[in-house]
Amino acid sequence: MPGMSENQLLALVSLILVLIIVLRGRGRHIAPGKILPYIAIWLAVFAALGLFYSLFGPFGNF
């Protein structure tokens, strides 16, 4: 992967900040030992979406 553009870097930072805010709010409802599987599931979902987009995207050609 060559490098990230400024827009990609800002999007990554904003995604991480939103993830922190969401997880801190949900942290009281999830037992401390059960948070890792949730994180792994969401990372797998986003990785699958990224792979799908890299194989079949962009979708603006309808």
N, C-alpha and C positions, 0 to 999 in steps of 0.2 A: 504494500500500500504506500504510494508515494508520500503524500502529506495531506493534511486537511486544509481546506480553504477557510477563510475567516468566517464565512457563513456557517459552514459545517461545525466549526469549533464552537461558535456561539450557540448553535442548536444543541450540541452535545452538553454544554454547560447548563443551558436552560432545562434540558431533560433531566440532568442529574439533580438540579435544584428542586424541580417538581417532584422527582422520585423521593428525595429526602423529606419534603413537606408531607407527601402522602404517607410515607412509611412512619413518620413520627406521629401522625394523627391516628394511624391504624395500629401503632405499636402497643397501645394499651389494650386492644381487643385480641391481640394474638399473643400466645404464650411465647416467652423468650426462646425456647428450644424449637419452636415450630416456624420461625421466621425464615430460616434458610431454605426450606423447600419452596416457599412462596417466591422468594427471590429467584431461585433456580428456574421455576416454572415461567416466570415473567421474562427472564433472560432468554430462555429457550423460545418463547413466543416471538420476542423481538428479533432474535437471530433468524428464525424461520421466515419472518416477514422480510427481513433484509435480504436473505438468500433468494426468496421468491421475486423480490423486486429486481435484484441484480440479474436474475435469469430471464425474466419476462418483461421488465419495465423499460422505459417510462410509458405510462398509460395515456398520454395525451394525444394519441394518434387514432381517434375514433372517427 
